[in-house]
Amino acid sequence: MTTTARNAIADQIAAELGHSFEGEIRIGGHYASAVRDGRTVWLSGQVPRVGSTVVVTGRVGAEASLDQAREAAQICTLRALAILRQTLSSLDAIDKILRVTVYMQTAPDFTQQSEVADAASDLLYRVFGEAGVHTRTSVGVYSLPKNASVELDMVVSTHGD
């Protein structure tokens, strides 16, 4: 896939969800949104924030539905891709998505964490094809920053320094 294709697919998915991730994705603390060491880039956790609003909040399986949590996972993934574009100039610089961890603030009896994480994995496959197939962990937790329903972090490999 070409730069134009990967970037355009990510933009198309964002438009399908009714959101835009253009412009700088800002952080609110003394940490980096992405750290590159050689060919590897580690991304900090991303919540489903569009602009300054966390758009999906509450416990999955209680205040947030499975479908809302899946959309939250997609938004988190698109934010991560926007940060990668800022860091690398283009999604074409990515050789492989290595690892994704999806955290969900869940009701005590919610057990569909992998179905929520599938939304992120499917999006990455749609953008990167086989290069988007990754290792993954999906975890239910008691709480997340800003009462977000989902948070996602990622590790990717790039083509070179």
N, C-alpha and C positions, 0 to 999 in steps of 0.2 A: 504494500500500500504506500502511496505517496503522502507527503506532508499534507497536501491539500485534502486528500481523502480522509486521513485520520482527524485532522482539525475540523473538517466539514462535517464528518459523522458526529463528532462530539457536539458541535454547534447545533446540528439537526436534532439530536436527542434532547438537548437543553430546550430548544424551541418546542418540541413535542410536549415537554413537561410544562411549558409556559414560563420558562425562566431564562435569564441571561447571566453568564458568568464572565462577561467582558470587563475589562478594567482590572486593576490590582486587587487581589484577594489579600486583605490586611489581617494581621494577627494582633492580639491584645495583650501581649506580655513580653517577657524577656526570654524568648526562645525563637527558633527559626521555623518557618513553615516547611522548609526543605533543607536538607544537608546533603551535599554531594561529596563523596570520597571516591576518587577514581571513576570507575564506571557505574558505581552504585549510588542511588538517590533514595534517602529515607524521608518520608513525608510525615509530618505531625498529624495527629488526629483531626478529622474534619467533621463538624456537625452539619445538619441540614439547614445551613444559613444561606439565605438569598438576600443580598444587600446587608442590612443590619438586623434582619429578622430571622430567628430560628422558626422555620415554617412547620415542623412536625415535632410536637412536644408530648410529654407524658409517657406513661408505661405502655409498652406494646402488649396487647391482650387485655387492656383495661381502657385507658383514655385514648389510645391510638390503635387502630385496626392493623391487621396484617398488611392490607393493601397500602395504608398510609406509611407503615414502616418500610415497605418495599420502595415506595417513592422516596422516602427519606434516604435510604441507602443509595439510590440513584443520584440524588442531589449531593450527598457526601462524595460520591465518586466523581461527579462532574466538577465539584470544587477542587478535588485532588488533581484532576486533569488540568484545570485552569492554573493551578500552582505549578504543575510540571511545564506547562507552556510558558509561564513567566520565567521559570528557572532555566529551561533548555531552549527556548525560542520556538520550539515546535514539538509536537507529539512524535514526529518522525525520528527524533533523536533517541527514542526509546527502542531498545532492542527486545526487552522482555519484561512483562509484569511478573515479579518474583513472588511476592507475598502480599496478601490482604488480610487484615484483621477487622472484623465487624463486631462492634459492641452494641448491645441493645439494652435499654432500660426496660425491664420486663415485669409483668405481673408474675406472682409466684408460680402459677400453673402454666405459664406460656412455655411451649417446647418447640416452636417452629423457627428457631434462630437460623437454621440453615436455609429455610425458605426466604427469609429476609435477605440474607447474604447472597442468595442466588441472583437477586436483582442487580447487585453490584457486579457479580461475576459475569452475568449475561451482558451487561453494558460494556464491560471491558472486552469481552469477546467480540461484540459488535464493532467496537472501535479498532481493535488490534488483530482480530482473527486469532490464529494459533499463538501469536506472541502475547495475547492477553490471557492465556490459560496459566493459572498461578496456584500456589499453595494457599490455603485459607484456614482461618479459625473464626468461628462465630460463637460469641459468648453473651449470655444474659447477665446483666449486672444490676445492682440496686439503684444506682443513680448515675447521671452523666451531666457534664457542664451545661448550664443554661436550661436544665430540664429537657434537653434534647432526647428524642426517642432513640436515635442511632448516632454512633460515631464510628468513623472508619479511618484506619491508617494503612499505609502502603509502602512497599519497597520495590524499586524498579532498577533494571540494568539498562545502561545507555550504550551507544555504539562506541564511545571512546571519550578520551579526555577533552 
